[in-house]
């Protein structure tokens, strides 16, 4: 490092380094001693895509480029903390952040630079088709079974708490895959998809009593997987007999599903939200543990996860029963615990989590806050909860809209009045990719 040269800072989120990146690095090096920031895995995972190359490897890529003085971790998209600590003479960035979700980040960075006399240098963003094709080819790997299956564990480890929304078809899978909200310089997307027994059955016009067989449900997964890349969590209901569950595990794992959740009930399925209003029988701890053990023995990889769903609070069996079952299921090999509640307040879920975490700090906890939906994901994370599933919201919002449209057409004997309820066909076609 030449001590009399200015300090230059720039940050990268890329999984791959191509000639466009090298070109802008060389331009930055001409301005002074270059420090490169590499975005953390958590920061990247919260925006647009899963980091295919882990942070340490991405950091090593830049450390091996000649002329870079130092490589550091940038934990968030905001440059605020880095600029205040390093006070570089120049901040270098492509001009693509003048618009879009990074615009507020750019504005914040410029204000900080003005405070101490730093300067922003922007170079034209590399938009060559060859770079786009390279990126697309790299991203397509995310859809392969091995890559997809492994992502859920990694995301939980990276982010601490992830979210999932239900999908029951290819088009709802695309909505789960591509919906993005930009707010305050951050981008928010769903981390995973939940393939619900209830929603799959409802989409087929069937009751939610495990009437739709696994062959049909696997076809739903195929439809979703063909057009998406994100991890899938599968609602396995009771898992059926242990002998049947073994084959379910083998099939799901081979397809690339990340997690199956099975509930500790027996007999004809009744939706948990009915609680004690209908007769429901909870499985014995011994029998359910045997089912978990059989499933774990059947899987071939360490990536696939079996989550044990505890119905004790739903069936009013008490907190101690729920905790006793949770610890027993973990000992039997469960990779995660789902605690279910139909109360409108989250108190019993929070109590369970607090007491469970006193003895087990690492096993992921899954919640489905359908009834206690006032709690934010950040609050769940602070409480030690790792997976938040929005279990039926696309189904529940889609059907009322379709019913209302049908009624309006019947009432007016034409479709004009329903126009405002209908998405333009052009927008729907745009949502569906030509190449999956």
PyMOL commands that set and color helices and strands:
alter all, ss='L'
color gray80, all
select helices_A, chain A and resi 19-29+41-45+55-63+80-86+95-98+100-116+129-143+145-159+170-178+197-203+214-227+242-255+272-277+285-298+319-331+347-359+377-383+393-412+416-421+425-431
alter helices_A, ss='H'
color red, helices_A
select strands_A, chain A and resi 7-12+33-39+68-74+90-94+119-123+162-166+181-183+186-188+192-195+231-235+259-263+265-266+281-282+305-310+336-339+364-367+387-390
alter strands_A, ss='S'
color yellow, strands_A
deselect
rebuild
show_as cartoon
